[in-house]
Amino acid sequence: MKQLRRWMLGLVVLVTALGLMALQPRATAQTPSAETPATLASAGLTLEELGDGIYGLIASVDFPPANPNLAICNGGIIIGSDGVVVIDPFQNEALGDLLFDTVATLTELPVKYVVNTHYHFDHTGGNPAAASRDLPILGRGPIRDFMLTRNGDRDPNITPPEVIIDGAWDLWLGERQVQIREFEGHSGGTDVIVYVPDADVLLTGDLLFNERFPYMADGNIRAWQASLAALIADYPTATVLPGHGPVTDVDGLEALKTYLNQLVALALDWKANGTTQAEAMTMALPAQYSTFKFQALYPGNLEVAYQQITLGQDDAASIQRYLAAQPKALQAL
């Protein structure tokens, strides 16, 4: 019971913090003052070369961030011989501008495309920075509808992709091929990965949280497990930029797959033993994950596992009902 009260208190603290973030004036949340433009340091980002002409902007802050101009997710830059592809321009226009300004420090070549790996606001809220530059924004499946109907409380200037890239897409930056492929599991049919074959670099979006607890409210655990297994098989030697967390390789994919496997095993035990959801929520944080960031999301991971595995409510309609019942501040992270 004490453990349950501790988790519930933690959830209240998380919701309160997120609510305060959402209630901040939009001008403050969107753009730093002219005297204090965003920098990599002020945004909590570091620039890391992943391969020849391929860079990641790596976010190091915990969740929830102390202010809305700290980047939550990672962004990507792919430079070819005649242009650039930008991946996930963060959660607001100021951070999106910072991403494009960073490109300009690396190359004089023009940005040709912007790719959203899925619809969540922390990866798409910076789309206005791309729109202001008249750049095509690419996204998959129901991404436009999901952004318009689900991101409003967190994104005051929703700018959905104009180009829907269902199926397998290849972009060409001169001789450099950039592959975009569909996978399932994290965000209701909007997930894509980006792969650069000549450099063996994989950008996964939020199909991979590395050394972070994942956000799972509109994910499908079984589909996510299958996608991770496929990514491990298809990209065994790749350098991997996750949606959240430090750069990794196949070991990072294996680690998240192991974590999901453990959640499923727990949930099956709950089902076999007739464990109630309240009892399941008393589960302590496993010691092996004590150094992970985003620990405030762990209770939600337990709840999703109970709903989808213990109760068997893993169809799209059930997942949508679960997502809709979450506090607004917790949706579309």
Contacts in CASP RR format, 6 or more apart in sequence:
PFRMAT RR
TARGET T0000
AUTHOR 0000-0000-0000
METHOD contacts of the structure
MODEL  1
MKQLRRWMLGLVVLVTALGLMALQPRATAQTPSAETPATLASAGLTLEEL
GDGIYGLIASVDFPPANPNLAICNGGIIIGSDGVVVIDPFQNEALGDLLF
DTVATLTELPVKYVVNTHYHFDHTGGNPAAASRDLPILGRGPIRDFMLTR
NGDRDPNITPPEVIIDGAWDLWLGERQVQIREFEGHSGGTDVIVYVPDAD
VLLTGDLLFNERFPYMADGNIRAWQASLAALIADYPTATVLPGHGPVTDV
DGLEALKTYLNQLVALALDWKANGTTQAEAMTMALPAQYSTFKFQALYPG
NLEVAYQQITLGQDDAASIQRYLAAQPKALQAL
1 282 0 8 1.000
3 282 0 8 1.000
3 283 0 8 1.000
3 284 0 8 1.000
4 278 0 8 1.000
4 281 0 8 1.000
4 282 0 8 1.000
7 281 0 8 1.000
7 282 0 8 1.000
7 299 0 8 1.000
8 281 0 8 1.000
10 296 0 8 1.000
10 299 0 8 1.000
11 296 0 8 1.000
11 299 0 8 1.000
11 300 0 8 1.000
13 296 0 8 1.000
14 64 0 8 1.000
14 296 0 8 1.000
14 330 0 8 1.000
15 327 0 8 1.000
15 329 0 8 1.000
15 330 0 8 1.000
17 64 0 8 1.000
18 64 0 8 1.000
18 327 0 8 1.000
18 329 0 8 1.000
18 330 0 8 1.000
19 329 0 8 1.000
21 29 0 8 1.000
21 64 0 8 1.000
21 65 0 8 1.000
21 68 0 8 1.000
21 329 0 8 1.000
22 153 0 8 1.000
22 154 0 8 1.000
22 328 0 8 1.000
22 329 0 8 1.000
24 68 0 8 1.000
26 156 0 8 1.000
28 68 0 8 1.000
29 68 0 8 1.000
29 69 0 8 1.000
29 92 0 8 1.000
29 156 0 8 1.000
30 92 0 8 1.000
30 93 0 8 1.000
30 94 0 8 1.000
30 156 0 8 1.000
30 157 0 8 1.000
31 92 0 8 1.000
31 93 0 8 1.000
31 94 0 8 1.000
32 38 0 8 1.000
32 42 0 8 1.000
32 69 0 8 1.000
32 94 0 8 1.000
36 42 0 8 1.000
37 94 0 8 1.000
38 69 0 8 1.000
38 94 0 8 1.000
38 95 0 8 1.000
38 97 0 8 1.000
38 98 0 8 1.000
39 98 0 8 1.000
40 46 0 8 1.000
40 47 0 8 1.000
40 57 0 8 1.000
40 98 0 8 1.000
40 102 0 8 1.000
42 69 0 8 1.000
43 59 0 8 1.000
43 69 0 8 1.000
43 70 0 8 1.000
43 71 0 8 1.000
43 90 0 8 1.000
43 95 0 8 1.000
43 98 0 8 1.000
44 59 0 8 1.000
44 60 0 8 1.000
44 61 0 8 1.000
44 70 0 8 1.000
44 71 0 8 1.000
45 57 0 8 1.000
45 58 0 8 1.000
45 59 0 8 1.000
45 60 0 8 1.000
45 71 0 8 1.000
45 98 0 8 1.000
46 57 0 8 1.000
46 58 0 8 1.000
46 60 0 8 1.000
47 55 0 8 1.000
47 56 0 8 1.000
47 57 0 8 1.000
47 58 0 8 1.000
47 102 0 8 1.000
48 55 0 8 1.000
48 56 0 8 1.000
48 57 0 8 1.000
48 58 0 8 1.000
48 247 0 8 1.000
49 55 0 8 1.000
49 56 0 8 1.000
50 56 0 8 1.000
50 199 0 8 1.000
50 201 0 8 1.000
50 239 0 8 1.000
50 241 0 8 1.000
50 247 0 8 1.000
51 199 0 8 1.000
51 201 0 8 1.000
51 239 0 8 1.000
52 199 0 8 1.000
53 77 0 8 1.000
53 78 0 8 1.000
53 79 0 8 1.000
53 80 0 8 1.000
53 106 0 8 1.000
53 199 0 8 1.000
54 76 0 8 1.000
54 77 0 8 1.000
54 78 0 8 1.000
54 79 0 8 1.000
54 196 0 8 1.000
54 199 0 8 1.000
54 201 0 8 1.000
55 76 0 8 1.000
55 77 0 8 1.000
55 79 0 8 1.000
55 102 0 8 1.000
55 106 0 8 1.000
56 74 0 8 1.000
56 75 0 8 1.000
56 76 0 8 1.000
56 77 0 8 1.000
56 241 0 8 1.000
56 247 0 8 1.000
57 71 0 8 1.000
57 74 0 8 1.000
57 75 0 8 1.000
57 76 0 8 1.000
57 77 0 8 1.000
57 99 0 8 1.000
57 102 0 8 1.000
58 74 0 8 1.000
58 241 0 8 1.000
58 245 0 8 1.000
58 246 0 8 1.000
58 247 0 8 1.000
59 70 0 8 1.000
59 71 0 8 1.000
59 72 0 8 1.000
59 73 0 8 1.000
59 74 0 8 1.000
59 244 0 8 1.000
59 245 0 8 1.000
60 245 0 8 1.000
61 70 0 8 1.000
61 71 0 8 1.000
61 72 0 8 1.000
62 293 0 8 1.000
62 294 0 8 1.000
63 72 0 8 1.000
63 212 0 8 1.000
63 293 0 8 1.000
63 294 0 8 1.000
63 296 0 8 1.000
63 297 0 8 1.000
63 333 0 8 1.000
64 296 0 8 1.000
65 71 0 8 1.000
65 72 0 8 1.000
68 91 0 8 1.000
68 92 0 8 1.000
69 92 0 8 1.000
69 94 0 8 1.000
69 95 0 8 1.000
71 90 0 8 1.000
71 91 0 8 1.000
71 95 0 8 1.000
72 90 0 8 1.000
72 91 0 8 1.000
72 122 0 8 1.000
72 244 0 8 1.000
72 333 0 8 1.000
73 88 0 8 1.000
73 90 0 8 1.000
73 91 0 8 1.000
73 122 0 8 1.000
73 123 0 8 1.000
73 205 0 8 1.000
73 206 0 8 1.000
73 243 0 8 1.000
73 244 0 8 1.000
74 88 0 8 1.000
74 205 0 8 1.000
74 241 0 8 1.000
74 242 0 8 1.000
74 243 0 8 1.000
74 244 0 8 1.000
74 245 0 8 1.000
75 86 0 8 1.000
75 87 0 8 1.000
75 88 0 8 1.000
75 89 0 8 1.000
75 90 0 8 1.000
75 99 0 8 1.000
75 241 0 8 1.000
75 243 0 8 1.000
76 86 0 8 1.000
76 87 0 8 1.000
76 88 0 8 1.000
76 99 0 8 1.000
76 203 0 8 1.000
76 241 0 8 1.000
77 84 0 8 1.000
77 85 0 8 1.000
77 86 0 8 1.000
77 87 0 8 1.000
77 99 0 8 1.000
77 102 0 8 1.000
77 103 0 8 1.000
77 106 0 8 1.000
78 84 0 8 1.000
78 85 0 8 1.000
78 86 0 8 1.000
78 87 0 8 1.000
78 173 0 8 1.000
78 176 0 8 1.000
78 178 0 8 1.000
78 194 0 8 1.000
78 196 0 8 1.000
79 103 0 8 1.000
79 106 0 8 1.000
79 107 0 8 1.000
79 109 0 8 1.000
79 173 0 8 1.000
80 109 0 8 1.000
80 173 0 8 1.000
80 174 0 8 1.000
80 175 0 8 1.000
80 176 0 8 1.000
81 173 0 8 1.000
81 174 0 8 1.000
81 175 0 8 1.000
81 176 0 8 1.000
82 109 0 8 1.000
82 173 0 8 1.000
82 174 0 8 1.000
83 107 0 8 1.000
83 109 0 8 1.000
83 110 0 8 1.000
83 111 0 8 1.000
83 112 0 8 1.000
83 173 0 8 1.000
83 174 0 8 1.000
84 103 0 8 1.000
84 107 0 8 1.000
84 109 0 8 1.000
84 110 0 8 1.000
84 111 0 8 1.000
84 112 0 8 1.000
84 173 0 8 1.000
85 111 0 8 1.000
85 112 0 8 1.000
85 113 0 8 1.000
85 114 0 8 1.000
85 115 0 8 1.000
85 171 0 8 1.000
85 173 0 8 1.000
85 178 0 8 1.000
85 194 0 8 1.000
86 99 0 8 1.000
86 100 0 8 1.000
86 103 0 8 1.000
86 111 0 8 1.000
86 113 0 8 1.000
86 114 0 8 1.000
86 115 0 8 1.000
86 130 0 8 1.000
86 135 0 8 1.000
87 114 0 8 1.000
87 115 0 8 1.000
87 117 0 8 1.000
87 194 0 8 1.000
87 203 0 8 1.000
87 205 0 8 1.000
88 115 0 8 1.000
88 116 0 8 1.000
88 117 0 8 1.000
88 123 0 8 1.000
88 124 0 8 1.000
88 205 0 8 1.000
88 243 0 8 1.000
89 95 0 8 1.000
89 96 0 8 1.000
89 99 0 8 1.000
89 100 0 8 1.000
89 114 0 8 1.000
89 123 0 8 1.000
89 124 0 8 1.000
89 125 0 8 1.000
89 126 0 8 1.000
89 127 0 8 1.000
89 129 0 8 1.000
89 130 0 8 1.000
90 96 0 8 1.000
90 98 0 8 1.000
90 99 0 8 1.000
90 122 0 8 1.000
90 123 0 8 1.000
90 125 0 8 1.000
90 126 0 8 1.000
91 121 0 8 1.000
91 122 0 8 1.000
91 123 0 8 1.000
91 124 0 8 1.000
91 125 0 8 1.000
91 126 0 8 1.000
91 154 0 8 1.000
91 155 0 8 1.000
92 125 0 8 1.000
92 126 0 8 1.000
93 125 0 8 1.000
93 126 0 8 1.000
93 128 0 8 1.000
93 129 0 8 1.000
93 132 0 8 1.000
93 157 0 8 1.000
94 129 0 8 1.000
95 126 0 8 1.000
95 129 0 8 1.000
96 126 0 8 1.000
96 129 0 8 1.000
96 130 0 8 1.000
97 129 0 8 1.000
99 129 0 8 1.000
100 111 0 8 1.000
100 129 0 8 1.000
100 130 0 8 1.000
100 133 0 8 1.000
103 111 0 8 1.000
111 130 0 8 1.000
111 133 0 8 1.000
111 135 0 8 1.000
112 135 0 8 1.000
112 136 0 8 1.000
112 171 0 8 1.000
112 173 0 8 1.000
113 135 0 8 1.000
113 136 0 8 1.000
113 137 0 8 1.000
113 138 0 8 1.000
113 171 0 8 1.000
114 127 0 8 1.000
114 130 0 8 1.000
114 135 0 8 1.000
114 136 0 8 1.000
114 137 0 8 1.000
114 138 0 8 1.000
115 137 0 8 1.000
115 138 0 8 1.000
115 139 0 8 1.000
115 180 0 8 1.000
115 192 0 8 1.000
115 194 0 8 1.000
116 123 0 8 1.000
116 124 0 8 1.000
116 127 0 8 1.000
116 137 0 8 1.000
116 138 0 8 1.000
116 139 0 8 1.000
116 143 0 8 1.000
116 161 0 8 1.000
116 190 0 8 1.000
117 123 0 8 1.000
117 191 0 8 1.000
117 192 0 8 1.000
117 193 0 8 1.000
117 194 0 8 1.000
117 203 0 8 1.000
117 204 0 8 1.000
117 205 0 8 1.000
117 206 0 8 1.000
117 243 0 8 1.000
118 140 0 8 1.000
118 143 0 8 1.000
118 186 0 8 1.000
118 187 0 8 1.000
118 189 0 8 1.000
118 190 0 8 1.000
118 191 0 8 1.000
118 192 0 8 1.000
118 205 0 8 1.000
118 206 0 8 1.000
119 142 0 8 1.000
119 143 0 8 1.000
119 146 0 8 1.000
119 147 0 8 1.000
119 150 0 8 1.000
119 151 0 8 1.000
119 187 0 8 1.000
119 190 0 8 1.000
119 332 0 8 1.000
120 151 0 8 1.000
120 187 0 8 1.000
120 206 0 8 1.000
120 215 0 8 1.000
120 332 0 8 1.000
120 333 0 8 1.000
121 147 0 8 1.000
121 151 0 8 1.000
121 152 0 8 1.000
121 154 0 8 1.000
121 155 0 8 1.000
121 332 0 8 1.000
121 333 0 8 1.000
122 333 0 8 1.000
123 205 0 8 1.000
123 206 0 8 1.000
123 243 0 8 1.000
124 147 0 8 1.000
124 151 0 8 1.000
124 155 0 8 1.000
124 159 0 8 1.000
124 160 0 8 1.000
125 151 0 8 1.000
125 155 0 8 1.000
125 157 0 8 1.000
125 158 0 8 1.000
125 159 0 8 1.000
126 159 0 8 1.000
127 137 0 8 1.000
127 159 0 8 1.000
127 160 0 8 1.000
127 161 0 8 1.000
128 157 0 8 1.000
128 159 0 8 1.000
130 137 0 8 1.000
130 159 0 8 1.000
131 137 0 8 1.000
131 159 0 8 1.000
136 162 0 8 1.000
136 163 0 8 1.000
137 159 0 8 1.000
137 160 0 8 1.000
137 161 0 8 1.000
137 162 0 8 1.000
137 163 0 8 1.000
138 161 0 8 1.000
138 163 0 8 1.000
138 164 0 8 1.000
138 165 0 8 1.000
138 169 0 8 1.000
138 180 0 8 1.000
139 161 0 8 1.000
139 163 0 8 1.000
139 164 0 8 1.000
139 165 0 8 1.000
139 190 0 8 1.000
139 192 0 8 1.000
140 164 0 8 1.000
140 165 0 8 1.000
140 166 0 8 1.000
140 167 0 8 1.000
140 182 0 8 1.000
140 189 0 8 1.000
140 190 0 8 1.000
140 191 0 8 1.000
140 192 0 8 1.000
141 164 0 8 1.000
141 166 0 8 1.000
141 189 0 8 1.000
141 190 0 8 1.000
142 188 0 8 1.000
142 189 0 8 1.000
142 190 0 8 1.000
143 160 0 8 1.000
143 161 0 8 1.000
143 164 0 8 1.000
143 190 0 8 1.000
144 160 0 8 1.000
144 161 0 8 1.000
144 164 0 8 1.000
146 187 0 8 1.000
146 188 0 8 1.000
146 190 0 8 1.000
146 332 0 8 1.000
147 155 0 8 1.000
147 158 0 8 1.000
147 160 0 8 1.000
148 158 0 8 1.000
148 160 0 8 1.000
150 323 0 8 1.000
150 331 0 8 1.000
150 332 0 8 1.000
151 158 0 8 1.000
151 332 0 8 1.000
152 158 0 8 1.000
153 328 0 8 1.000
153 329 0 8 1.000
153 331 0 8 1.000
154 329 0 8 1.000
154 331 0 8 1.000
154 332 0 8 1.000
165 180 0 8 1.000
165 192 0 8 1.000
166 182 0 8 1.000
167 181 0 8 1.000
167 182 0 8 1.000
168 179 0 8 1.000
168 180 0 8 1.000
168 181 0 8 1.000
168 182 0 8 1.000
169 179 0 8 1.000
169 180 0 8 1.000
170 177 0 8 1.000
170 178 0 8 1.000
170 179 0 8 1.000
170 180 0 8 1.000
171 177 0 8 1.000
171 178 0 8 1.000
171 180 0 8 1.000
172 178 0 8 1.000
176 196 0 8 1.000
176 198 0 8 1.000
177 196 0 8 1.000
177 197 0 8 1.000
177 198 0 8 1.000
178 194 0 8 1.000
178 195 0 8 1.000
178 196 0 8 1.000
179 194 0 8 1.000
179 195 0 8 1.000
179 196 0 8 1.000
179 197 0 8 1.000
180 192 0 8 1.000
180 193 0 8 1.000
180 194 0 8 1.000
181 192 0 8 1.000
181 193 0 8 1.000
181 195 0 8 1.000
182 189 0 8 1.000
182 191 0 8 1.000
182 192 0 8 1.000
183 191 0 8 1.000
183 192 0 8 1.000
183 193 0 8 1.000
183 207 0 8 1.000
183 227 0 8 1.000
183 230 0 8 1.000
183 231 0 8 1.000
184 191 0 8 1.000
184 220 0 8 1.000
184 223 0 8 1.000
184 224 0 8 1.000
184 226 0 8 1.000
184 227 0 8 1.000
185 191 0 8 1.000
185 207 0 8 1.000
185 219 0 8 1.000
185 220 0 8 1.000
185 221 0 8 1.000
185 223 0 8 1.000
185 224 0 8 1.000
185 227 0 8 1.000
186 205 0 8 1.000
186 206 0 8 1.000
186 207 0 8 1.000
186 214 0 8 1.000
186 215 0 8 1.000
186 216 0 8 1.000
186 218 0 8 1.000
186 219 0 8 1.000
186 224 0 8 1.000
187 206 0 8 1.000
187 218 0 8 1.000
187 219 0 8 1.000
188 218 0 8 1.000
188 219 0 8 1.000
188 220 0 8 1.000
188 316 0 8 1.000
188 319 0 8 1.000
191 205 0 8 1.000
191 206 0 8 1.000
191 207 0 8 1.000
191 227 0 8 1.000
192 205 0 8 1.000
193 202 0 8 1.000
193 203 0 8 1.000
193 204 0 8 1.000
193 205 0 8 1.000
193 207 0 8 1.000
193 231 0 8 1.000
194 202 0 8 1.000
194 203 0 8 1.000
195 201 0 8 1.000
195 202 0 8 1.000
195 203 0 8 1.000
195 235 0 8 1.000
195 238 0 8 1.000
199 239 0 8 1.000
200 235 0 8 1.000
200 237 0 8 1.000
200 238 0 8 1.000
200 239 0 8 1.000
201 238 0 8 1.000
201 239 0 8 1.000
201 240 0 8 1.000
201 241 0 8 1.000
202 231 0 8 1.000
202 235 0 8 1.000
202 238 0 8 1.000
202 239 0 8 1.000
202 240 0 8 1.000
202 241 0 8 1.000
203 240 0 8 1.000
203 241 0 8 1.000
203 243 0 8 1.000
204 231 0 8 1.000
204 240 0 8 1.000
204 241 0 8 1.000
204 242 0 8 1.000
204 243 0 8 1.000
204 253 0 8 1.000
205 241 0 8 1.000
205 242 0 8 1.000
205 243 0 8 1.000
206 214 0 8 1.000
206 215 0 8 1.000
206 242 0 8 1.000
206 243 0 8 1.000
206 244 0 8 1.000
207 224 0 8 1.000
207 227 0 8 1.000
207 228 0 8 1.000
207 231 0 8 1.000
207 243 0 8 1.000
208 228 0 8 1.000
208 231 0 8 1.000
208 240 0 8 1.000
208 242 0 8 1.000
208 243 0 8 1.000
208 248 0 8 1.000
208 252 0 8 1.000
208 253 0 8 1.000
208 256 0 8 1.000
209 215 0 8 1.000
209 242 0 8 1.000
209 243 0 8 1.000
209 244 0 8 1.000
209 245 0 8 1.000
209 256 0 8 1.000
209 294 0 8 1.000
210 240 0 8 1.000
210 242 0 8 1.000
210 243 0 8 1.000
210 244 0 8 1.000
210 245 0 8 1.000
210 246 0 8 1.000
210 247 0 8 1.000
210 248 0 8 1.000
210 252 0 8 1.000
210 255 0 8 1.000
210 256 0 8 1.000
211 245 0 8 1.000
211 246 0 8 1.000
211 291 0 8 1.000
211 292 0 8 1.000
211 293 0 8 1.000
212 242 0 8 1.000
212 244 0 8 1.000
212 245 0 8 1.000
212 292 0 8 1.000
212 293 0 8 1.000
212 294 0 8 1.000
213 289 0 8 1.000
213 292 0 8 1.000
213 293 0 8 1.000
213 294 0 8 1.000
213 295 0 8 1.000
213 296 0 8 1.000
213 297 0 8 1.000
213 298 0 8 1.000
213 301 0 8 1.000
214 256 0 8 1.000
214 259 0 8 1.000
214 294 0 8 1.000
214 297 0 8 1.000
214 301 0 8 1.000
215 294 0 8 1.000
215 297 0 8 1.000
215 333 0 8 1.000
216 297 0 8 1.000
216 300 0 8 1.000
216 301 0 8 1.000
216 304 0 8 1.000
217 300 0 8 1.000
217 304 0 8 1.000
217 322 0 8 1.000
217 323 0 8 1.000
217 326 0 8 1.000
217 330 0 8 1.000
217 331 0 8 1.000
217 333 0 8 1.000
218 319 0 8 1.000
218 320 0 8 1.000
218 322 0 8 1.000
218 323 0 8 1.000
218 332 0 8 1.000
219 304 0 8 1.000
219 319 0 8 1.000
220 308 0 8 1.000
220 314 0 8 1.000
220 319 0 8 1.000
221 260 0 8 1.000
221 263 0 8 1.000
221 264 0 8 1.000
221 304 0 8 1.000
221 305 0 8 1.000
221 308 0 8 1.000
221 309 0 8 1.000
221 314 0 8 1.000
222 264 0 8 1.000
222 308 0 8 1.000
222 314 0 8 1.000
224 260 0 8 1.000
225 257 0 8 1.000
225 260 0 8 1.000
225 261 0 8 1.000
225 264 0 8 1.000
228 253 0 8 1.000
228 256 0 8 1.000
228 257 0 8 1.000
228 260 0 8 1.000
229 257 0 8 1.000
231 253 0 8 1.000
232 250 0 8 1.000
232 253 0 8 1.000
232 254 0 8 1.000
232 257 0 8 1.000
235 250 0 8 1.000
235 253 0 8 1.000
236 250 0 8 1.000
237 249 0 8 1.000
237 250 0 8 1.000
238 249 0 8 1.000
238 250 0 8 1.000
239 247 0 8 1.000
239 249 0 8 1.000
240 247 0 8 1.000
240 248 0 8 1.000
240 249 0 8 1.000
240 250 0 8 1.000
240 252 0 8 1.000
240 253 0 8 1.000
241 247 0 8 1.000
242 248 0 8 1.000
242 252 0 8 1.000
244 294 0 8 1.000
245 293 0 8 1.000
259 289 0 8 1.000
262 286 0 8 1.000
263 301 0 8 1.000
263 302 0 8 1.000
263 305 0 8 1.000
263 309 0 8 1.000
264 305 0 8 1.000
264 309 0 8 1.000
266 280 0 8 1.000
266 283 0 8 1.000
266 302 0 8 1.000
266 305 0 8 1.000
267 280 0 8 1.000
267 305 0 8 1.000
267 306 0 8 1.000
267 308 0 8 1.000
267 309 0 8 1.000
267 310 0 8 1.000
268 309 0 8 1.000
268 310 0 8 1.000
269 275 0 8 1.000
270 279 0 8 1.000
270 280 0 8 1.000
270 306 0 8 1.000
270 310 0 8 1.000
271 309 0 8 1.000
271 310 0 8 1.000
275 310 0 8 1.000
277 303 0 8 1.000
277 306 0 8 1.000
277 310 0 8 1.000
280 302 0 8 1.000
280 303 0 8 1.000
280 305 0 8 1.000
280 306 0 8 1.000
280 310 0 8 1.000
281 299 0 8 1.000
281 302 0 8 1.000
281 303 0 8 1.000
281 306 0 8 1.000
283 302 0 8 1.000
285 295 0 8 1.000
285 298 0 8 1.000
289 298 0 8 1.000
304 322 0 8 1.000
307 313 0 8 1.000
307 314 0 8 1.000
307 318 0 8 1.000
307 322 0 8 1.000
308 314 0 8 1.000
308 318 0 8 1.000
308 319 0 8 1.000
312 318 0 8 1.000
313 319 0 8 1.000
313 322 0 8 1.000
323 331 0 8 1.000
END
